[in-house]
Amino acid sequence: MNAYFISGLGADKRIFSRLRLNESINIIHIDWITPFKNESLMDYAERLSKVIDVNLPFALVGVSFGGMIVVEISKILNPVSTIIISSAVFSSDLPFLYRLAGKLNLVKFIPTWLLKSSNKLTQNFFFGTKGKSEKMLLGRIISDTDPTFLKWAIGSILSWRNEIKAKNLIHIHGNADRILYSKSAQPDLMIKNGTHFMVYQQADEISKIIDNVVLSERDCHIPLKNRNSQ
């Protein structure tokens, strides 16, 4: 089973480095592409989806901003299962301040260097990084992020509109997430003490959930006579 993974805003596949999935799941990381000027999140997701082989059953896994991207891709294609982690299914689930900032188009007034800043406040409080290795990883990810992409991505999140939840979509969230927090959101699975960095911090628990979701949905799509060979 192919499983396409999309990382968070500005991040890359390093965020998934601690996941250990069943050997029958073929992990394929989707790299970011350059957005067009004023391109919407929905249109960007459609372009990004072109790398997916739809001739084979596949699953989608997205973290944070990547979760919003796979929400949009799942509406276009027909994945066996879709898993979003530390993300949002509906645009109305974004924190109120984010939606207000989107209406006021405040992101255009924020200097790019400020968006890329990494300090103890962003690491310890917002992302919930705890150890030296986690802080170093987050710092490297932020440092390697293209500033133009970062500013576009933030703007696209703030202007995102979605009211549809695709079938077979599972939302996993942490109860200690301080970046994408919302009282209106109703995750399918809540991770105790899970921060916005939990896909890395609590990789064992997340790995088991991904295995259970992807493999159970896969088996539902395999004819009974072929299941013994899987």
BAPATI-100311 format. One line per 5 residues: for each residue x negated, y negated, z of N, C-alpha, C. Coordinates in nm, 4 decimals. Atoms other than C-alpha are relative to their C-alpha. Last residue first. Example, Ala and Ser with C-alpha at 12.3 -4.5 7.8 and 13.67 -1.06 7.14 Angstrom:
0.0820 0.1190 -0.0060 -1.3670 0.1060 0.7140 0.0770 -0.1090 0.0730 ~ -0.0890 0.1190 0.0000 -1.2300 0.4500 0.7800 -0.0900 -0.1200 0.0000
END
This chain:
0.0514 0.1312 -0.0400 0.0975 0.9732 0.1588 -0.0981 0.0130 0.1152 ~ 0.1293 0.0246 0.0639 0.1368 1.3171 -0.0031 -0.0627 -0.1304 0.0410 ~ 0.1005 -0.0881 -0.0580 0.4109 1.4280 0.2354 -0.1391 -0.0234 -0.0583 ~ 0.0518 0.0540 -0.1257 0.6158 1.1244 0.1384 -0.1101 0.0872 0.0605 ~ 0.1373 0.0491 0.0143 0.6582 1.2152 -0.2281 -0.0642 -0.0397 0.1323
0.0839 -0.1051 0.0553 0.9679 1.4406 -0.2078 -0.1461 -0.0431 -0.0116 ~ 0.0296 -0.1029 -0.1005 1.1362 1.1907 0.0266 -0.0982 0.1056 -0.0540 ~ -0.0931 -0.1127 0.0062 1.1144 0.9091 -0.2299 -0.0440 0.1114 0.0960 ~ 0.0609 -0.1173 0.0625 0.8963 0.6244 -0.1027 0.1016 0.1120 -0.0043 ~ -0.0029 0.0168 0.1451 1.0637 0.2864 -0.0417 -0.0629 0.1181 -0.0739
-0.1400 0.0143 0.0422 1.1601 0.3498 0.3217 0.0122 -0.0082 -0.1517 ~ -0.0611 -0.1333 0.0022 0.8087 0.4816 0.3805 0.1456 -0.0048 -0.0440 ~ 0.0522 -0.0747 0.1146 0.6648 0.1430 0.2830 0.0696 0.1339 -0.0125 ~ -0.0694 0.0516 0.1180 0.8935 -0.0355 0.5272 -0.0471 0.0724 -0.1256 ~ -0.1400 -0.0420 -0.0095 0.7709 0.1851 0.8099 0.0794 -0.0474 -0.1210
-0.0118 -0.1424 0.0301 0.4097 0.1467 0.6984 0.1442 0.0496 0.0083 ~ 0.0334 -0.0297 0.1400 0.4202 -0.2325 0.6750 0.0233 0.1468 -0.0325 ~ -0.0926 0.0657 0.0928 0.6048 -0.2965 1.0013 -0.0263 0.0441 -0.1431 ~ -0.1358 -0.0511 -0.0189 0.4244 -0.0428 1.2199 0.0969 -0.0572 -0.1026 ~ -0.0071 -0.1408 0.0413 0.0790 -0.1223 1.0829 0.1434 0.0512 0.0058
0.0072 0.0003 0.1463 0.1349 -0.4975 1.1161 0.0101 0.1423 -0.0534 ~ -0.1286 0.0485 0.0506 0.2494 -0.4535 1.4765 0.0018 0.0035 -0.1523 ~ -0.0998 -0.1052 -0.0209 -0.0500 -0.2359 1.5636 0.1359 -0.0413 -0.0552 ~ 0.0264 -0.1084 0.0953 -0.2895 -0.4894 1.4104 0.1048 0.1097 0.0106 ~ -0.0533 0.0427 0.1296 -0.1305 -0.7769 1.6056 -0.0185 0.1106 -0.1037
-0.1454 -0.0004 -0.0093 -0.1923 -0.5959 1.9341 0.0637 -0.0366 -0.1333 ~ -0.0439 -0.1390 -0.0167 -0.5529 -0.5172 1.8476 0.1524 0.0101 0.0018 ~ -0.0031 -0.0712 0.1276 -0.6139 -0.8661 1.7068 0.0492 0.1436 0.0138 ~ -0.0762 -0.1201 -0.0371 -0.5246 -1.0473 2.0252 0.0197 0.0892 -0.1222 ~ 0.0179 -0.0313 -0.1419 -0.7822 -1.3272 2.0015 0.0650 0.1320 0.0406
0.1409 -0.0309 -0.0254 -0.8101 -1.3370 1.6220 -0.0192 0.0473 0.1435 ~ 0.0309 -0.1034 0.0986 -0.4415 -1.3238 1.5272 -0.1455 0.0432 0.0129 ~ -0.0183 -0.1358 -0.0523 -0.3886 -1.5093 1.8579 -0.0295 0.1097 -0.1021 ~ 0.1185 -0.0738 0.0450 -0.5436 -1.8390 1.7465 0.0146 0.1492 0.0300 ~ 0.0011 0.0143 0.1456 -0.2199 -2.0359 1.7710 -0.1162 0.0769 -0.0624
0.0261 0.1367 0.0420 -0.1947 -1.8976 2.1235 0.0084 -0.0086 -0.1527 ~ 0.0520 0.0188 0.1358 -0.0353 -1.5729 2.2411 -0.0137 -0.1473 -0.0363 ~ 0.1257 0.0764 -0.0054 -0.0009 -1.5520 2.6184 -0.0614 -0.0223 -0.1375 ~ 0.0281 0.0624 -0.1287 0.2710 -1.2873 2.5716 -0.1392 -0.0625 -0.0016 ~ 0.1210 -0.0527 -0.0617 0.3377 -1.2191 2.2037 -0.0297 -0.0773 0.1283
0.0731 0.1022 -0.0747 0.6955 -1.2813 2.0909 -0.1174 0.0648 0.0726 ~ 0.0879 -0.0552 -0.1023 0.8429 -1.0618 1.8171 -0.0772 -0.1132 0.0663 ~ -0.0419 -0.1385 -0.0177 1.1381 -1.1435 1.5921 -0.0811 0.0681 0.1100 ~ 0.0901 -0.1038 0.0535 1.0753 -1.5137 1.6382 0.0546 0.1399 0.0238 ~ -0.0344 -0.1291 -0.0599 1.3776 -1.7368 1.7064 -0.0870 0.1094 -0.0609
0.0486 -0.1188 0.0708 1.2803 -2.0984 1.6422 0.0368 0.1263 0.0767 ~ -0.1031 -0.0493 0.0912 1.5016 -2.3708 1.7930 -0.0423 0.1275 -0.0713 ~ -0.1050 -0.0668 -0.0773 1.2804 -2.4272 2.0970 0.1062 0.0604 -0.0913 ~ -0.1353 0.0439 0.0313 0.9852 -2.5037 1.8712 0.1005 0.0794 0.0820 ~ -0.0917 -0.0299 -0.1093 0.6085 -2.4817 1.9058 0.1390 -0.0523 -0.0368
-0.1314 -0.0212 0.0605 0.3789 -2.4713 1.6053 0.0959 0.0506 0.1075 ~ 0.0029 0.0693 0.1290 0.0630 -2.6282 1.7467 0.1336 0.0139 -0.0711 ~ -0.0214 0.1435 -0.0206 0.0840 -2.5483 2.1183 -0.0039 -0.0792 -0.1305 ~ 0.0383 0.0741 0.1207 0.1304 -2.1707 2.0884 0.0327 -0.1478 0.0184 ~ 0.0922 0.1047 -0.0436 0.1474 -2.0198 2.4384 -0.0518 -0.0813 -0.1186
-0.0713 0.0902 -0.0906 0.4582 -1.8054 2.3783 -0.0901 -0.1097 0.0558 ~ 0.0521 -0.0068 -0.1358 0.2944 -1.6544 2.0733 0.0705 -0.0991 0.0903 ~ 0.0462 0.1270 -0.0561 0.4792 -1.5902 1.7485 -0.0523 0.0215 0.1422 ~ 0.0706 -0.0265 -0.1258 0.5511 -1.3005 1.5153 -0.0555 -0.1321 0.0524 ~ 0.0702 0.1166 -0.0543 0.8144 -1.3527 1.2438 -0.0590 0.0349 0.1356
0.0210 -0.0072 -0.1441 0.9209 -1.0471 1.0435 -0.0841 -0.1191 0.0445 ~ 0.0992 0.0956 -0.0499 1.0659 -1.0751 0.6928 -0.0041 0.0051 0.1522 ~ 0.1192 -0.0708 -0.0484 1.2381 -0.7688 0.5465 -0.1117 -0.0957 0.0427 ~ -0.0206 -0.1300 -0.0642 1.4889 -0.9851 0.3573 -0.1347 0.0608 0.0391 ~ -0.0041 -0.1134 0.0921 1.4009 -1.3469 0.2848 0.0199 0.1303 0.0771
0.0875 -0.1053 -0.0507 1.4888 -1.6176 0.5342 0.0160 0.1215 -0.0902 ~ -0.0250 -0.1392 0.0388 1.6292 -1.9255 0.3628 -0.1022 0.0924 0.0664 ~ -0.1092 -0.0475 -0.0850 1.6644 -2.2813 0.4960 0.0301 0.1470 -0.0247 ~ -0.0424 -0.1381 0.0237 1.3417 -2.4296 0.3608 0.1072 0.0398 0.1004 ~ -0.1421 -0.0225 -0.0251 1.2204 -2.7877 0.3184 0.0327 0.1458 -0.0322
-0.0558 -0.1304 0.0361 0.8533 -2.8836 0.3445 0.1471 0.0093 0.0370 ~ -0.1105 0.0235 0.0938 0.7668 -3.2550 0.3634 0.0708 0.1288 -0.0421 ~ -0.0898 0.1010 -0.0554 0.5523 -3.2306 0.6781 0.1206 -0.0266 -0.0903 ~ -0.0716 -0.0567 -0.1146 0.3974 -2.9052 0.5590 0.1049 -0.0983 0.0506 ~ -0.0982 -0.0940 0.0548 0.3113 -3.0536 0.2186 0.0796 0.0689 0.1111
-0.1115 0.0723 0.0604 0.1454 -3.3541 0.3824 0.1081 0.0932 -0.0523 ~ -0.0748 0.0604 -0.1100 -0.0662 -3.1318 0.6032 0.1212 -0.0757 -0.0535 ~ -0.0717 -0.1052 -0.0706 -0.1681 -2.9244 0.3023 0.0839 -0.0558 0.1142 ~ -0.1163 -0.0415 0.0791 -0.2577 -3.2286 0.0920 0.0842 0.1008 0.0782 ~ -0.0972 0.1103 -0.0042 -0.4789 -3.3693 0.3680 0.1246 0.0350 -0.0811
-0.0561 0.0112 -0.1343 -0.6542 -3.0358 0.4159 0.1074 -0.1083 0.0066 ~ -0.0989 -0.1072 -0.0175 -0.7036 -2.9814 0.0439 0.0696 -0.0139 0.1341 ~ -0.1115 0.0332 0.0898 -0.8740 -3.3206 0.0098 0.1109 0.1040 0.0124 ~ -0.0843 0.1060 -0.0571 -1.0875 -3.2552 0.3178 0.1197 -0.0373 -0.0864 ~ 0.0033 0.1115 0.0945 -1.2180 -2.9170 0.1921 0.0949 -0.1093 0.0487
-0.1256 0.0337 0.0674 -1.2519 -2.6983 0.4993 -0.0163 -0.1208 -0.0925 ~ 0.0033 -0.0473 0.1388 -1.5996 -2.5694 0.5804 0.1241 -0.0398 -0.0796 ~ 0.1099 0.0642 0.0707 -1.6313 -2.7778 0.8992 -0.0017 0.0359 -0.1481 ~ -0.0374 0.1403 0.0200 -1.2886 -2.6689 1.0202 -0.1066 -0.0729 -0.0807 ~ -0.1128 0.0026 0.0927 -1.3773 -2.3025 0.9682 0.0406 -0.1439 -0.0315
0.0517 -0.0265 0.1347 -1.7188 -2.3474 1.1292 0.1115 -0.0068 -0.1034 ~ 0.0803 0.1135 0.0442 -1.5692 -2.5144 1.4373 -0.0524 0.0182 -0.1409 ~ -0.0920 0.1070 0.0355 -1.3019 -2.2458 1.4674 -0.0757 -0.1213 -0.0512 ~ -0.0712 -0.0391 0.1222 -1.5668 -1.9736 1.4539 0.0932 -0.1115 -0.0447 ~ 0.0935 0.0106 0.1117 -1.7906 -2.1507 1.7066 0.0688 0.0335 -0.1315
0.0200 0.1425 0.0268 -1.4997 -2.2027 1.9453 -0.0938 -0.0208 -0.1176 ~ -0.1227 0.0513 0.0589 -1.4032 -1.8364 1.9204 -0.0153 -0.1467 -0.0373 ~ -0.0096 -0.0509 0.1370 -1.7625 -1.7210 1.9763 0.1246 -0.0528 -0.0713 ~ 0.0954 0.0688 0.0862 -1.8021 -1.9466 2.2812 0.0124 0.0439 -0.1449 ~ 0.1401 -0.0364 -0.0124 -1.4901 -1.8148 2.4478 -0.0873 -0.0751 -0.0990
0.0424 -0.0208 -0.1378 -1.1443 -1.9620 2.5043 -0.1500 0.0279 0.0139 ~ 0.1236 -0.0774 0.0012 -0.9842 -2.1001 2.1910 -0.0579 0.0046 0.1408 ~ 0.0078 -0.0985 -0.1067 -0.6291 -2.2147 2.2627 -0.1247 0.0861 -0.0050 ~ 0.0214 -0.1325 0.0575 -0.5751 -2.3855 1.9286 -0.0097 0.1088 0.1062 ~ -0.0910 -0.0300 0.1102 -0.4124 -2.6995 2.0725 -0.0177 0.1423 -0.0543
-0.1417 0.0226 -0.0262 -0.5704 -2.7245 2.4171 0.0878 0.0484 -0.1142 ~ -0.0494 -0.0580 -0.1249 -0.9154 -2.5698 2.4025 0.1506 -0.0134 0.0168 ~ 0.0361 -0.1406 -0.0198 -1.0155 -2.6247 2.0414 0.0685 0.0603 0.1220 ~ -0.0625 -0.0830 0.1028 -0.8338 -2.9461 1.9507 -0.0266 0.1473 0.0246 ~ -0.1455 0.0131 -0.0078 -0.9184 -3.1140 2.2823 0.0669 0.0916 -0.1011
-0.0528 -0.0841 -0.1069 -1.2736 -2.9764 2.2987 0.1517 -0.0078 0.0106 ~ 0.0538 0.0320 -0.1308 -1.3583 -3.1257 1.9611 0.0653 0.0880 0.1058 ~ -0.0140 -0.1159 -0.0883 -1.3195 -3.0532 1.5933 -0.0644 -0.0335 0.1326 ~ 0.0738 0.0044 -0.1261 -1.2599 -3.3466 1.3576 0.0300 0.1236 0.0829 ~ 0.0998 -0.1057 -0.0069 -1.1428 -3.2563 1.0104 -0.0747 0.0048 0.1330
-0.0675 -0.1284 0.0154 -0.8193 -3.4555 1.0230 -0.0973 0.1161 0.0170 ~ -0.0687 -0.0271 -0.1261 -1.0111 -3.7533 1.1608 0.0703 0.1349 -0.0055 ~ 0.0996 -0.0436 -0.0978 -1.2559 -3.7468 0.8701 0.0653 0.0354 0.1341 ~ 0.0334 -0.1407 0.0198 -0.9633 -3.7574 0.6276 -0.0973 0.0507 0.1057 ~ 0.1286 -0.0208 0.0681 -0.8391 -4.0869 0.7686 -0.0336 0.1483 -0.0096
0.0980 -0.0635 -0.0872 -0.4674 -4.0820 0.8611 -0.1300 0.0225 -0.0760 ~ 0.0719 0.1025 -0.0751 -0.2503 -4.3382 0.6786 -0.1104 0.0579 0.0886 ~ 0.0804 0.0792 0.0929 -0.1349 -4.0973 0.4086 -0.0797 -0.1080 0.0708 ~ 0.1273 -0.0651 0.0295 -0.0273 -3.8527 0.6790 -0.0883 -0.0840 -0.0929 ~ 0.1116 0.0528 -0.0778 0.2343 -4.0949 0.8101 -0.1343 0.0582 -0.0395
0.1181 -0.0167 0.0864 0.4888 -4.0233 0.5376 -0.1269 -0.0525 0.0681 ~ 0.0685 0.1299 0.0045 0.7658 -4.1617 0.7622 -0.1251 0.0024 -0.0867 ~ -0.0946 0.0990 0.0510 0.9922 -3.8633 0.6930 -0.0656 -0.1368 -0.0175 ~ -0.0243 -0.0257 0.1412 0.6987 -3.6279 0.7327 0.0935 -0.1019 -0.0614 ~ 0.1187 0.0466 0.0717 0.5905 -3.7834 1.0618 0.0162 0.0206 -0.1501
-0.0058 0.1460 0.0007 0.9450 -3.7342 1.1888 -0.1172 -0.0585 -0.0771 ~ -0.1033 0.0374 0.0974 0.9394 -3.3689 1.0846 0.0149 -0.1514 -0.0092 ~ 0.0501 -0.0308 0.1338 0.6082 -3.3178 1.2623 0.1004 -0.0457 -0.1050 ~ 0.0986 0.1031 0.0351 0.7294 -3.4990 1.5746 -0.0576 0.0237 -0.1392 ~ -0.0667 0.1243 0.0384 1.0376 -3.2754 1.5842 -0.0986 -0.1075 -0.0448
-0.0202 0.0944 -0.1105 0.8318 -2.9556 1.5901 0.0571 -0.1326 -0.0499 ~ 0.1213 0.0778 -0.0260 0.8851 -2.7359 1.2818 0.0274 -0.0963 0.1153 ~ 0.0680 -0.0522 -0.1176 1.1798 -2.5000 1.3177 -0.1322 -0.0716 0.0282 ~ -0.0633 0.0595 -0.1189 1.3917 -2.7094 1.0789 -0.0636 0.0494 0.1294 ~ 0.0609 0.1315 -0.0207 1.1465 -2.6146 0.8041 0.0594 -0.0688 0.1225
-0.0812 0.1104 0.0507 1.2619 -2.2566 0.8464 -0.0701 -0.1329 0.0281 ~ -0.0832 -0.0520 0.1090 1.0459 -1.9456 0.8818 0.0763 -0.1139 -0.0669 ~ -0.1415 0.0367 -0.0063 0.7708 -2.1043 1.0888 0.0728 0.0565 -0.1208 ~ -0.0472 0.0829 0.1102 0.4151 -1.9959 1.1704 0.1472 -0.0353 0.0200 ~ 0.0268 0.1370 -0.0472 0.2048 -1.8285 1.4365 0.0435 -0.1015 -0.1057
0.0582 0.0037 -0.1345 0.2187 -1.5036 1.2350 -0.0309 -0.1445 0.0365 ~ 0.0609 0.1296 -0.0250 0.4345 -1.4382 0.9288 -0.0398 -0.0065 0.1471 ~ 0.0300 0.0274 -0.1405 0.4979 -1.0851 0.8107 -0.0619 -0.1386 0.0107 ~ 0.0690 0.1274 -0.0164 0.6678 -0.9999 0.4814 -0.0182 -0.0256 0.1488 ~ -0.0158 0.0665 -0.1293 0.7737 -0.6494 0.3843 -0.0811 -0.1285 -0.0001
-0.0582 -0.1034 -0.0846 0.8263 -0.4457 0.0684 0.0252 -0.0564 0.1394 ~ 0.0907 -0.0792 -0.0836 0.7619 -0.7641 -0.1252 0.0751 0.1059 0.0792 ~ -0.0772 -0.0988 -0.0750 1.0069 -0.8743 -0.3982 -0.0933 0.0869 0.0846 ~ 0.0323 -0.1377 0.0344 0.8852 -1.1953 -0.5590 0.0819 0.0953 0.0876 ~ 0.0220 -0.0084 0.1445 1.0173 -1.5520 -0.5558 -0.0176 0.1448 -0.0446
-0.1248 0.0399 0.0650 1.1719 -1.5804 -0.2085 -0.0091 0.0152 -0.1518 ~ -0.0968 -0.1077 -0.0217 0.8836 -1.3815 -0.0581 0.1354 -0.0314 -0.0618 ~ 0.0276 -0.1073 0.0964 0.6438 -1.6325 -0.2150 0.1025 0.1122 0.0127 ~ -0.0414 0.0441 0.1341 0.8094 -1.9182 -0.0236 -0.0245 0.1089 -0.1042 ~ -0.1447 0.0173 -0.0056 0.7856 -1.7431 0.3134 0.0519 -0.0381 -0.1384
-0.0584 -0.1310 0.0312 0.4355 -1.6352 0.2089 0.1516 -0.0006 0.0158 ~ 0.0221 -0.0347 0.1400 0.3313 -2.0022 0.1875 0.0640 0.1346 -0.0331 ~ -0.0986 0.0769 0.0760 0.4911 -2.0861 0.5204 -0.0128 0.0298 -0.1493 ~ -0.1305 -0.0590 -0.0235 0.2912 -1.8058 0.6788 0.1093 -0.0717 -0.0774 ~ -0.0126 -0.1150 0.0900 -0.0266 -1.9317 0.5156 0.1319 0.0716 0.0176
-0.0369 0.0548 0.1308 0.0305 -2.2605 0.6977 0.0156 0.1119 -0.1022 ~ -0.0159 0.1453 -0.0085 0.0252 -2.0610 1.0252 0.0459 -0.0566 -0.1354 ~ 0.0192 0.0613 -0.1310 -0.0825 -1.7049 0.9377 0.0154 -0.1512 -0.0113 ~ 0.0498 0.1370 -0.0020 0.0462 -1.5099 0.6396 -0.0069 -0.0546 0.1405 ~ 0.0306 0.0397 -0.1367 0.0967 -1.1407 0.5655 -0.0597 -0.1398 -0.0034
0.0595 0.1322 -0.0149 0.2657 -1.0181 0.2481 -0.0232 -0.0282 0.1480 ~ -0.0450 0.0750 -0.1169 0.3380 -0.6558 0.1617 -0.0709 -0.1341 0.0014 ~ 0.0949 0.0829 -0.0734 0.3091 -0.4757 -0.1701 0.0669 -0.0667 0.1190 ~ -0.0600 0.0496 -0.1246 0.4644 -0.2053 -0.3838 -0.1036 -0.0800 0.0788 ~ 0.0172 -0.0925 -0.1109 0.2833 -0.1872 -0.7198 0.0704 -0.0553 0.1227
-0.0297 -0.1323 0.0541 0.3751 -0.3528 -1.0500 -0.0161 0.1095 0.1055 ~ -0.1388 -0.0347 -0.0328 0.3970 -0.6880 -0.8703 0.0401 0.1366 -0.0558 ~ -0.0397 -0.1056 0.0928 0.0202 -0.7286 -0.8692 0.1396 0.0495 0.0396 ~ -0.0590 -0.1199 -0.0600 -0.0237 -1.0573 -0.6825 0.0438 0.0979 -0.1090 ~ 0.1056 -0.1005 -0.0164 -0.2626 -1.3121 -0.8368 0.0552 0.1320 0.0541
0.0341 -0.0605 0.1290 0.0258 -1.5212 -0.9751 -0.1052 0.1093 0.0130 ~ -0.0540 -0.1356 0.0082 0.1553 -1.5852 -0.6211 -0.0391 0.0727 -0.1283 ~ 0.0884 -0.0892 -0.0737 -0.0725 -1.8876 -0.5805 0.0440 0.1458 -0.0150 ~ 0.1257 -0.0137 0.0752 0.1153 -2.0727 -0.8534 -0.0928 0.1010 0.0664 ~ -0.0305 -0.0707 0.1244 0.4514 -2.0052 -0.6873 -0.1261 0.0198 -0.0833
-0.0165 -0.1419 -0.0323 0.3137 -2.1024 -0.3466 0.0281 0.0813 -0.1262 ~ 0.1338 -0.0523 -0.0234 0.1945 -2.4359 -0.4873 0.0068 0.1503 0.0267 ~ 0.0629 -0.0145 0.1316 0.5397 -2.5059 -0.6275 -0.1409 0.0576 0.0119 ~ -0.0700 -0.1026 0.0763 0.7023 -2.4377 -0.2893 -0.0665 0.0238 -0.1359 ~ 0.0404 -0.1285 -0.0561 0.4447 -2.6386 -0.0920 0.0624 0.1142 -0.0803
-0.0740 -0.0450 -0.1183 0.5093 -2.9341 -0.3206 -0.0535 0.1341 0.0484 ~ -0.0644 -0.1310 0.0177 0.2465 -3.0747 -0.5551 0.0697 0.0421 0.1294 ~ -0.1413 0.0057 -0.0403 0.1812 -3.4483 -0.5076 0.0740 0.1317 -0.0217 ~ -0.0385 0.1219 -0.0707 -0.1513 -3.4191 -0.6956 0.1507 -0.0006 0.0239 ~ -0.0204 0.1140 0.0879 -0.2091 -3.0607 -0.7989 0.0400 -0.1212 0.0847
-0.1376 0.0489 0.0231 -0.3432 -2.8221 -0.5388 0.0023 -0.1137 -0.1016 ~ -0.0095 0.1459 -0.0106 -0.6841 -2.6545 -0.5798 0.1432 -0.0463 -0.0276 ~ 0.0301 0.0645 0.1282 -0.6578 -2.2812 -0.5166 0.0194 -0.1505 0.0182 ~ -0.0700 0.1228 0.0354 -0.6771 -2.1051 -0.1814 -0.0419 -0.0472 -0.1386 ~ 0.0730 0.1249 -0.0220 -0.8080 -1.7511 -0.1706 0.0842 -0.1200 -0.0417
-0.0273 0.0978 0.1058 -0.5791 -1.4512 -0.1375 -0.0710 -0.1298 0.0350 ~ -0.0062 0.1388 -0.0446 -0.7262 -1.1728 0.0758 0.0217 -0.0926 -0.1201 ~ 0.0463 0.0888 0.1079 -0.6395 -0.8184 -0.0267 0.0172 -0.1437 0.0478 ~ -0.0030 0.1437 -0.0282 -0.6103 -0.5550 0.2477 -0.0596 -0.0791 -0.1166 ~ 0.1080 0.0632 0.0752 -0.5317 -0.2031 0.1253 0.0091 -0.1521 0.0148
-0.0341 0.1375 0.0359 -0.3165 -0.0348 0.3877 -0.1215 -0.0659 -0.0647 ~ -0.0853 -0.0037 0.1193 -0.3639 0.3433 0.3881 0.0442 -0.1392 -0.0443 ~ 0.0807 -0.0106 0.1220 -0.6618 0.3069 0.6222 0.0837 0.0046 -0.1274 ~ -0.0025 -0.1359 0.0512 -0.4330 0.1838 0.9001 -0.0709 0.0055 -0.1351 ~ -0.1260 -0.0560 0.0472 -0.5322 -0.1644 1.0110 -0.0163 0.1438 -0.0469
0.0354 -0.1367 0.0374 -0.8099 -0.3051 1.2258 0.1286 0.0723 -0.0368 ~ -0.1108 -0.0929 0.0239 -0.7817 -0.6829 1.2552 -0.0540 0.1360 -0.0424 ~ -0.0113 -0.0964 -0.1095 -1.0881 -0.8557 1.3999 0.1156 0.0980 -0.0178 ~ 0.1149 -0.0909 -0.0079 -1.1906 -1.0349 1.0791 0.0096 0.1052 0.1097 ~ -0.0535 -0.1362 -0.0061 -0.8480 -1.1860 1.0103 -0.1082 0.1042 0.0314
-0.0997 -0.0022 -0.1066 -0.9487 -1.5470 1.0906 0.0580 0.1410 0.0190 ~ 0.0671 -0.0238 -0.1281 -1.2613 -1.4951 0.8834 0.0997 0.0102 0.1147 ~ -0.0200 -0.1369 -0.0472 -1.0335 -1.4625 0.5794 -0.0728 0.0316 0.1301 ~ 0.0241 -0.1014 0.1017 -1.0194 -1.8384 0.5389 0.0100 0.1369 0.0640 ~ 0.0771 -0.1154 -0.0452 -0.8998 -2.1438 0.7274 -0.0259 0.0956 -0.1168
0.1426 0.0259 0.0020 -0.7988 -2.4857 0.5949 -0.0853 0.1183 0.0392 ~ 0.0374 0.1267 0.0622 -0.4403 -2.4339 0.6982 -0.1495 -0.0234 0.0118 ~ -0.0620 0.1244 -0.0430 -0.3978 -2.0718 0.7956 -0.0571 -0.1218 -0.0696 ~ 0.0441 0.0582 -0.1270 -0.4955 -1.7589 0.6084 0.0721 -0.1311 0.0299 ~ 0.0264 0.1421 0.0234 -0.3125 -1.5662 0.3385 -0.0266 -0.0667 0.1339
0.0154 0.0837 -0.1185 -0.3224 -1.1851 0.3392 -0.0333 -0.1429 -0.0401 ~ 0.0656 0.1261 0.0353 -0.1913 -0.9640 0.0601 0.0024 -0.0932 0.1207 ~ -0.0487 0.1037 -0.0910 -0.1136 -0.6072 0.1666 -0.0804 -0.1258 -0.0271 ~ 0.0722 0.1267 0.0019 -0.1432 -0.3384 -0.0994 0.0635 -0.0989 0.0970 ~ -0.0843 0.1194 0.0000 0.0000 0.0000 0.0000 -0.0881 -0.1246 0.0000
END
